[in-house]
Every structure is written in C-alpha cells, then in structure tokens.
Amino acid sequence: MKTFLSSTYIDLVEHRKAATEALERLGQQVGRMEIFGSQPLEPTQVALAEIATCDLFVGIYAYRYGCIPAGSLSSITEQEFDYAKKLNKPLFCFLVDEEHPWPPKMIEDEPGKTKLHSFKAKISSGLVRDTFTTPEDLAFKVAASVGRYLTEEQPSKVSQNPYVALLRQSDDLATFLEKAVRELENITQTDYNQVFLMTSSTYSRQLVAVADVIPPHKQRYRIATFAGLLGSAVSTGKTLNVQKVRERPNYVQAVLETESELVVPISTAGAVFGVLNSESEEASHYKEEIRRQVENLSAAIGELLPTFGWYPSMSVDHLPWIHRLPK
C-alpha cells in the first residue's frame, strides 16, 4: 500500500522524516515531495497526481500555511487535503499541540495565519484528529493510528498463526506487550520471561526490556548487553537454545538460578528489532515444541508490533516497562 505525506516543508523537516520512517516500518510506500524530483509540471499538479495513486493520506500541520500558487485562493497543502477528501481517501491528520514550544521564525504571520486557522478548523470539524509535539511523538502517533487502521482493514499475512488473533485484540502497546509476555510464560512454563525491543538513534542503539514476568527474588534489568546471548540473537537473527548455560563459554550469568535459556529474535522483513528471552532453573528445559511455539509467538509479535505504535527510533521514555509476577 501507499501513503501520501502532506505538510509544509521547511518547518517540519525532522517531523516528516520521523513520520516517513514510521510509515515505512508499517510496510507503506510513502509518496512525498522529497522524492518528486524535477518535472515539467506545476507543483500542485504533481502532488495531486501522486495523491490519486495513494491509498491513505497523512497530513501534518504546524504554524505555516504554505505556498499559494498564482491564481489560487488556497495553499498547495490545503489543496492536497481537499483533493484527498474528494477522492474519499482515509485521512489521518495531526495538528501541532498549541502548548508545545515552536521556533518563532517558523510561525507564519498574516495573511497566512488567518487562512491556516480556517484550514485547521475545517480539519477539526470533519475529522477525529490528533496532536503532536516532537518528531518522536509524531512518529509514535502516526504508527499507532495508521497501524491500527491497517490491522483492522487487512487480513493477517500469518493467519494460521494462532498468536496473531490473540495479540491483535490488544487495546494499545502496553496491553499488547503484557499479553505477549504472559503468553511467553504460558508456553515456557518458567518464572523468568522477558520481551526486549531495540531502540536506536544517530549515536547508539540499545536492547531495552519492555515487559517481563519475574519473581521478586530474581534480578530484573532494563538494558541488555550486546555481549551476551540476547545480543548474539540480534546479530545473527537466529534462535539460541542453550540447554546448559554453565557449559557455554563466556556466558553472562545475570540470574544465578538459571540453568538453561531460550532466546528468540523478533523480526519483520528480515530486520531483527527485539528478542524474547526465557530462563529456567532446569537444565535442558526447552524442548523442541517449546522452541517452535515461542518462534510462532515471535512471528506474531513481529507482524503486529508496528501497528501498535512501535518504531525503531522510539526513545526509552516512550517505551513501557510492564512488570508482572509469575502465575
């Protein structure tokens, strides 16, 4: 599927990048002005022609009304919205939170200010829209809104995987992760189970715990080292089933009681973005059937997670950390 991304440009460069990344993570091809290139056509014609080829429309609006072409009464940005609405495209609109600080030089004065106010009023009167602050906040909300639409409108690509239907019924990202870690506990029948997701930025990447089922007397940790089993599963993209951890060279013993450990990567489209980790006090606990079921659970998470608002550059502050005690 293809989504058109509409907004003014100079004031929303980083926001557009974040929204594009979130949409691409959902498997969307993104039509946007950055890739139009040089064409012997007026910009409005190019934009409207692109909208006609798209399935969805995402609009981002801050404090600039945008360029009004000669002979027109409205900006290219408003014309894009009107045309998408005329074609009955599903519309997802995001307005900047008025409480969020904004660079004064990026706030348009009259006559654009009044036109922008009327345009935003038109959006708000006809649609359920959301607000945004930072690029990360926008990416989260775009992924959550469009992702939820996609998972409701499109049949599952892994329809024979029973965990897809179970996880799809979640209300939000936190509920989704809680269901995932509880199902991991049900499959493994152990008291130490974790879900980790990747976060990345320009300077670093981390493997962050987002949900766990752990008893009070065992160690709980938020950030995993890439030097251990979890990091190995991320780098290789392969399941690691260690039947006797004390016999494994250079094993990082985070939990003293652990005798065997199963780590399954979470991936989509070949890219690993997390792991499921389970540890047992019994050597050779993880039989073939347990491994297979955990891999099925991982596949379901990989398919659905982006539709609940997760994206690769999500900050740790945006990620939940769900703690539950073993049953």
C-alpha positions in Angstrom: 0.0 0.0 0.0 1.0 3.6 -0.5 0.5 6.6 1.8 0.8 10.3 0.8 2.5 12.5 3.3 1.3 16.1 3.3 2.6 19.2 5.1 4.6 22.4 4.7 8.3 21.6 4.5 10.8 23.9 6.0 9.2 23.9 9.4 8.6 20.2 9.6 11.7 18.6 8.1 12.5 16.3 11.1 8.9 15.6 11.7 8.4 14.4 8.1 11.5 12.2 8.4 10.1 10.6 11.6 6.7 10.1 10.1 8.1 8.6 6.9 10.2 6.1 8.9 7.1 5.1 10.9 5.1 4.6 7.8 7.8 2.6 6.0 8.1 0.4 9.1 4.4 -0.4 8.6 5.2 -1.6 5.1 4.0 1.6 3.4 5.4 3.1 0.3 5.4 6.9 1.1 4.6 9.5 -1.6 6.1 12.8 -0.6 7.6 16.0 -2.1 11.1 15.0 -1.3 11.1 12.3 -4.0 9.2 14.1 -6.7 12.4 15.2 -8.4 12.4 17.6 -11.4 9.3 17.5 -13.5 7.9 19.9 -16.2 4.7 20.4 -14.3 3.4 22.8 -11.7 3.9 21.5 -8.1 0.2 21.3 -7.3 -0.4 19.1 -10.4 2.4 16.7 -9.3 1.1 16.5 -5.7 -2.5 15.9 -6.7 -1.5 13.2 -9.3 0.5 11.5 -6.6 -2.4 11.5 -4.1 -4.6 9.8 -6.7 -2.2 6.9 -6.7 -2.1 6.5 -2.9 -4.3 4.5 -0.6 -4.0 6.7 2.5 -3.4 10.3 3.3 -1.4 11.6 6.3 -1.4 15.4 7.0 0.9 17.2 9.4 0.1 20.8 10.3 2.0 23.3 12.5 2.1 27.1 12.1 2.8 27.6 8.4 0.0 27.7 5.8 2.3 27.3 2.9 2.8 28.5 -0.6 -0.3 29.7 -2.5 0.2 29.1 -6.3 -0.6 32.0 -8.6 -4.2 32.2 -9.5 -5.3 30.1 -6.5 -7.1 31.0 -3.3 -5.6 28.2 -1.1 -2.1 26.7 -0.5 -0.8 23.6 -2.0 -1.1 21.9 1.4 -4.8 22.7 1.7 -5.4 21.7 -1.8 -3.8 18.3 -1.1 -6.1 17.8 1.8 -9.2 18.8 -0.2 -8.3 16.5 -3.1 -7.7 13.5 -0.9 -11.0 14.1 0.8 -12.8 14.4 -2.5 -11.3 11.1 -3.6 -12.5 9.5 -0.3 -9.0 8.5 0.8 -8.7 7.6 4.5 -7.4 10.7 6.2 -5.1 10.8 9.2 -4.4 14.4 10.3 -2.1 15.6 13.1 -2.0 19.2 14.4 0.8 20.6 16.5 0.0 20.8 20.2 -0.5 24.5 20.9 1.2 24.1 24.3 4.4 22.8 22.7 7.1 25.5 22.1 7.8 26.3 18.5 10.5 28.4 16.8 9.1 31.9 16.2 10.7 32.1 12.8 8.6 29.1 11.8 5.3 30.7 12.7 3.6 32.4 9.7 2.1 35.9 10.0 -0.8 37.3 8.1 -2.4 36.7 5.7 -1.3 33.0 6.0 -2.1 32.9 9.8 -5.8 33.5 9.3 -6.0 31.1 6.3 -4.2 28.4 8.4 -6.7 28.9 11.3 -9.6 28.4 8.9 -7.9 25.3 7.4 -7.3 23.7 10.8 -10.9 24.5 11.8 -12.1 22.6 8.7 -9.9 19.6 9.6 -11.1 19.5 13.2 -14.8 19.9 12.3 -14.8 16.9 9.9 -12.3 14.5 11.3 -11.0 12.9 14.5 -7.5 14.3 14.5 -4.6 14.0 16.9 -2.0 16.4 18.2 1.8 16.1 18.2 4.9 17.7 19.8 8.3 16.3 18.9 9.3 14.2 15.8 9.3 11.1 18.1 5.9 11.9 19.4 4.5 12.3 15.9 6.1 9.1 14.7 4.5 7.2 17.6 1.1 8.6 16.9 1.3 8.1 13.1 2.4 4.5 13.6 -0.4 3.8 16.1 -3.2 5.4 14.0 -2.2 4.1 10.6 -1.1 0.7 12.1 -4.4 0.2 13.8 -6.3 1.0 10.6 -4.1 -1.5 8.6 -4.6 -4.3 11.1 -8.3 -3.8 11.1 -8.7 -3.4 7.4 -6.2 -6.0 6.1 -6.3 -9.8 6.6 -3.4 -11.2 8.5 -0.4 -12.4 6.5 0.2 -15.1 9.1 -3.5 -16.1 9.5 -2.6 -19.6 10.5 -0.5 -18.4 13.5 -2.9 -18.6 16.5 -0.9 -15.9 18.4 -1.8 -13.2 15.8 -5.5 -13.3 16.7 -4.7 -13.3 20.4 -2.4 -10.3 20.3 -4.5 -8.3 17.8 -7.2 -7.9 20.4 -5.0 -5.6 22.4 -6.1 -2.1 23.1 -2.7 -0.4 23.0 1.0 -1.0 23.0 1.2 -1.7 26.8 -1.6 -4.2 26.6 -0.1 -5.8 23.6 3.3 -6.3 25.4 1.6 -7.6 28.5 -0.3 -10.2 26.5 2.9 -11.2 24.7 5.0 -11.8 27.9 2.1 -13.6 29.5 1.8 -15.9 26.5 5.6 -16.4 26.6 5.2 -17.5 30.3 2.3 -19.9 29.3 4.4 -21.5 26.6 7.7 -21.9 28.6 6.2 -22.7 32.0 9.0 -20.9 33.7 9.1 -18.0 36.1 11.6 -15.8 34.2 10.4 -14.3 30.9 11.2 -11.1 29.1 10.4 -9.1 25.9 13.1 -6.8 24.7 12.9 -4.2 21.8 15.6 -2.3 20.0 15.8 1.5 20.3 18.2 3.4 18.0 19.4 6.9 17.5 22.2 8.6 15.5 24.7 7.8 18.1 23.7 4.5 19.8 21.3 1.6 19.9 20.0 -0.3 23.0 18.2 -3.5 23.7 15.5 -2.5 26.2 13.2 -4.6 28.4 9.6 -3.6 27.8 7.7 -6.4 29.6 8.7 -9.2 32.0 7.3 -11.8 34.3 9.9 -12.3 37.0 9.6 -13.2 40.7 10.8 -10.6 43.3 13.9 -12.6 44.3 15.4 -12.7 40.8 17.2 -9.9 39.1 15.3 -7.6 36.8 17.1 -5.3 34.4 16.1 -2.7 31.7 19.1 -2.6 29.4 20.6 -5.8 28.0 24.3 -6.1 26.9 25.0 -6.9 23.3 27.9 -9.1 24.5 25.5 -11.8 25.9 23.0 -14.3 24.4 20.5 -11.6 23.6 23.0 -9.6 21.6 24.0 -12.7 19.7 20.4 -13.5 18.8 20.0 -9.9 17.5 23.2 -10.0 15.4 22.7 -13.5 13.9 18.9 -13.4 13.7 18.8 -17.0 14.9 17.2 -18.7 17.9 19.6 -19.7 20.7 18.6 -22.7 22.8 21.2 -23.2 25.4 20.5 -26.4 27.3 23.2 -26.0 29.9 24.3 -22.4 30.3 27.2 -23.2 32.7 28.9 -25.1 30.0 28.7 -22.3 27.4 31.9 -20.3 27.0 31.7 -16.7 28.1 28.1 -17.0 29.2 27.0 -13.8 31.0 25.2 -15.1 34.2 22.7 -12.4 35.0 20.4 -14.7 37.1 22.2 -17.1 39.4 19.5 -19.7 39.4 19.4 -20.1 35.6 20.4 -23.5 34.1 19.0 -23.2 30.6 18.0 -20.3 28.4 16.0 -19.7 25.2 16.4 -16.5 23.2 14.3 -16.0 20.0 14.7 -12.9 17.8 11.7 -10.8 16.8 11.9 -9.6 13.2 10.0 -8.3 10.3 11.0 -8.2 6.6 14.4 -9.7 7.7 15.2 -7.0 10.2 15.7 -8.0 13.8 14.2 -5.5 16.2 13.9 -7.4 19.5 14.1 -10.7 21.3 12.0 -12.9 23.6 14.1 -14.3 26.5 13.1 -17.2 28.8 15.3 -18.7 31.5 14.8 -21.9 33.5 16.2 -23.4 36.7 16.1 -26.8 35.0 18.9 -27.8 32.6 17.6 -28.9 29.1 14.2 -27.4 29.8 13.4 -26.0 26.4 12.3 -28.9 24.2 11.6 -28.7 20.5 7.9 -28.0 20.9 8.6 -25.1 23.3 11.1 -23.6 20.9 8.6 -23.9 18.0 5.8 -22.2 19.9 8.0 -19.4 21.1 9.1 -18.8 17.5 5.4 -18.7 16.4 4.8 -16.1 19.1 7.8 -14.1 18.0 6.5 -14.1 14.4 3.1 -12.8 15.5 4.8 -10.0 17.5 6.9 -9.1 14.5 3.9 -8.8 12.3 1.7 -6.8 14.7 4.0 -4.7 16.8 4.4 -1.8 14.4 0.6 -1.5 14.2 0.5 -0.7 17.9 2.8 2.4 17.6 6.3 1.0 18.0 9.0 2.3 15.7 12.8 1.8 15.6 13.9 5.2 16.9 11.4 5.3 19.7 13.1 6.6 22.8 13.2 4.6 26.1 10.9 7.3 27.6 8.2 6.3 25.1 8.5 2.6 25.7 6.5 0.9 28.5 8.1 -1.4 31.0 5.5 -3.9 32.2 6.2 -5.9 35.3 4.2 -8.9 36.3 4.7 -11.7 38.8 4.6 -15.3 37.7 1.3 -17.1 37.9 
